[in-house]
């Protein structure tokens, strides 16, 4: 990771003291975040940023906000999505995706057929719906671990994707 990013993200250092859990978490992370699907890599990051903002996880908002800015080549998008995705410069399809993710994050017991139908009507398929929910759930775990452990974002994340330099 240090070779790729130029630094070791603090989340890696925090999880490293529990190697079995580290491997399990990042195996599931990679299975969700790196596979081919109907969600773009930027859309996956949008899910993380929007729900992490609601879960008050500074680490995930800042770190995944940096990744979102880079993937979208847009220095403003992460701040918009983290604060109020309904006012962000994203598509109606993406807003529907984030509405669903937020409901899974905050009120999962209320998710029903109409919520899934709303996504299908936006062109998502059933696998995409599962991915939206699974990404949301995995990062709910991550948000809680990061908050519980007091994991702070690396300073490098704050400027990534904000300027040409």
Secondary structure, DSSP 8 states (H G I E B T S, - for coil): -HHHHSS--HHHHHHTTSHHHHHHHHHHHHHHHSS-SSS-HHHHHHHHHHHHHHTT-HHHHHHHHHHHHHHHT-SSHHHHHHHHGGGSS--HHHHHHHHHHHHHHHHGGG--HHHHHHHHHTT--HHHHHHHHHHHHHHHHHHHHHHHHT----HHHHHTTTS--
